Amino acid sequence: MQGSPTLTGASQGPLIVVLGPSGSGKDTLMSYARNKLADRTDVLFVRRAITRPADAGSEDHIAMTEAEFDAAIDEGRFSLTWTANGLRYGLPRAIETHLAEGRLAVVNGSRGAWRVIQQVFPSAVAVEIRVDPGILAQRLQSRGRESASEIEARLARAAALDAGFEADVVIDNSGPPEKAGSSLVAYMAQAMAAVGAPG
């Protein structure tokens, strides 16, 4: 895990970090919120750089090879990077300008990287997406991207990360995604109102 503590602390706008285990529906809920807030110019839905090919079954991310990711680090294009589940993740520098203007940004984060995210972005708030463990296992199996042993490892990692982690907001996504999505949108609206973010 790598941090980039060169940020000057000018991040006045809130950074909502959506956290939760793989299969919890983070991407689905963020897509729901993006559609509902499509007319808001003050909201940035961050596209992460990930060392994973782009495909229809994963989040809308900037796909990079290991070499491309290394080059982006060397060029200072990331505010923060971390590693999880054998992949590398990077958050673009554009977040810093957006937050410095008092605007709100939303990013799909990682509980394992949460402490570093907090250090780099003091305005970050954790919104955890929780799902009943049995439902989570079914979702991971149905998407067909991992073997049974890989799914077991993901569930074990999720349980380990739950220990000692306390989010600012918890949203249950065991039911219809529209319900949890509405909760996320409502919290985002509250955060924007609190800072008087421009439209």
C-alpha positions in Angstrom: 0.0 0.0 0.0 1.4 3.4 -0.9 0.3 6.8 0.2 1.1 10.2 -1.3 1.2 12.6 1.6 2.2 15.5 -0.6 -1.4 16.8 -0.6 -1.5 20.2 1.1 -4.7 19.6 3.1 -6.8 21.9 0.9 -9.6 19.4 0.4 -12.5 21.3 1.8 -15.1 19.4 -0.1 -16.2 16.0 1.3 -14.9 12.8 -0.2 -17.4 10.0 0.2 -15.5 6.6 0.1 -17.9 3.7 -0.6 -16.5 0.6 1.1 -17.6 -3.0 1.4 -16.6 -6.5 0.3 -16.5 -7.5 -3.3 -20.1 -8.5 -4.4 -21.7 -6.1 -1.9 -23.0 -3.9 -4.8 -20.8 -0.8 -4.5 -20.7 -0.3 -8.3 -24.4 -0.8 -8.7 -25.2 1.7 -6.0 -22.7 4.2 -7.3 -24.2 3.9 -10.8 -27.7 4.4 -9.3 -26.5 7.6 -7.6 -24.7 8.8 -10.7 -27.9 8.5 -12.7 -29.9 10.3 -10.1 -27.4 13.1 -9.8 -26.5 13.4 -13.5 -27.4 17.1 -13.5 -25.1 18.1 -10.6 -21.9 19.7 -11.8 -20.5 19.7 -8.2 -20.4 15.9 -7.9 -17.4 13.9 -9.2 -17.7 10.2 -9.5 -14.1 9.1 -9.5 -12.8 6.6 -12.0 -10.1 4.6 -10.4 -7.0 3.3 -12.3 -6.8 -0.5 -11.8 -4.4 -3.1 -13.2 -7.3 -5.1 -14.5 -8.6 -5.2 -18.1 -11.8 -3.3 -18.8 -14.9 -5.6 -19.2 -18.6 -5.3 -18.8 -18.6 -7.3 -15.6 -16.6 -4.8 -13.5 -16.7 -1.2 -12.6 -16.0 1.6 -15.1 -12.3 2.1 -14.4 -9.2 3.1 -16.2 -7.5 -0.1 -17.2 -3.7 -0.2 -16.9 -1.0 -2.7 -17.3 1.6 -3.0 -14.5 4.1 -0.9 -16.7 1.5 1.8 -17.3 0.7 1.9 -13.6 4.3 2.3 -12.7 4.7 5.1 -15.3 1.7 6.9 -13.8 3.3 6.8 -10.4 6.6 8.1 -11.7 4.7 11.0 -13.5 2.9 11.9 -10.3 -0.6 11.2 -11.7 -2.0 9.6 -8.6 -3.0 11.1 -5.3 -2.9 7.7 -3.7 -2.3 4.0 -4.6 -2.9 0.7 -2.8 -2.9 -3.0 -3.5 -5.8 -5.5 -2.8 -6.7 -9.0 -4.1 -3.6 -9.0 -6.3 -4.6 -5.8 -8.1 -3.2 -2.2 -7.9 -5.5 0.8 -7.5 -4.8 4.5 -8.1 -6.9 7.6 -7.5 -6.3 10.4 -10.0 -4.9 13.9 -9.0 -8.1 15.5 -10.4 -9.8 14.7 -7.0 -7.6 17.2 -5.3 -8.7 20.2 -7.5 -12.3 19.2 -7.2 -12.3 18.9 -3.4 -10.3 22.1 -3.1 -13.2 23.9 -4.8 -15.5 22.8 -2.1 -17.2 20.2 -4.2 -18.1 16.6 -3.4 -16.4 13.5 -4.8 -17.4 9.8 -4.5 -15.0 6.9 -4.9 -15.2 3.1 -4.6 -12.6 2.5 -1.9 -11.1 -0.3 0.1 -11.4 -0.9 3.8 -7.8 -2.1 3.8 -6.7 1.3 2.5 -9.0 3.4 4.6 -6.5 4.7 7.1 -4.2 5.9 4.3 -7.1 7.4 2.4 -8.0 9.4 5.6 -4.4 10.6 5.9 -4.3 11.9 2.3 -7.9 13.2 2.3 -8.8 14.6 5.7 -12.4 15.3 4.5 -13.0 11.6 3.7 -16.1 9.9 5.2 -16.6 6.1 5.1 -19.9 4.8 3.7 -19.9 1.0 4.2 -22.2 -1.2 2.1 -23.1 -4.3 4.1 -24.8 -7.5 2.8 -26.0 -10.6 4.6 -23.1 -13.1 4.4 -25.3 -15.8 2.7 -26.5 -13.4 0.1 -23.0 -12.1 -0.5 -21.7 -15.6 -1.2 -24.6 -16.2 -3.7 -23.7 -13.0 -5.5 -20.1 -13.9 -5.8 -20.9 -17.3 -7.1 -23.5 -16.0 -9.7 -21.1 -13.6 -11.3 -18.8 -16.5 -12.2 -15.5 -14.6 -12.0 -13.9 -16.6 -9.2 -13.4 -20.2 -8.2 -14.9 -21.6 -5.0 -11.6 -21.2 -3.2 -11.2 -17.6 -4.4 -14.7 -16.8 -3.2 -13.9 -18.4 0.2 -10.8 -16.2 0.4 -12.7 -13.1 -0.4 -15.3 -13.9 2.3 -12.6 -14.5 4.8 -10.9 -11.3 3.9 -14.2 -9.4 4.2 -14.8 -10.9 7.7 -11.3 -9.9 8.8 -11.6 -6.4 7.6 -14.9 -6.0 9.5 -13.1 -6.5 12.7 -12.3 -3.1 14.3 -13.7 -1.1 11.4 -16.3 1.5 12.1 -17.8 3.4 9.2 -19.4 6.9 9.4 -22.5 5.6 7.6 -23.7 2.0 7.1 -26.1 1.1 4.2 -27.6 -2.4 4.0 -27.8 -3.7 0.5 -29.2 -7.2 1.2 -32.5 -6.2 -0.5 -33.5 -4.3 -3.6 -30.6 -2.1 -4.9 -33.0 0.8 -5.4 -33.6 1.0 -1.7 -29.9 1.1 -0.8 -29.2 3.4 -3.7 -31.8 5.9 -2.5 -30.1 5.8 0.9 -26.7 6.6 -0.7 -28.2 9.5 -2.7 -29.9 10.9 0.4 -26.6 10.9 2.3 -24.8 12.5 -0.6 -27.5 15.3 -0.7 -27.0 15.8 3.0 -23.2 16.1 2.6 -23.6 18.6 -0.3 -26.0 20.7 1.7 -23.7 20.7 4.7 -20.9 22.4 2.8 -23.2 24.5 0.6 -21.7 22.9 -2.6 -22.4 24.8 -5.8 -24.7 23.3 -8.4 
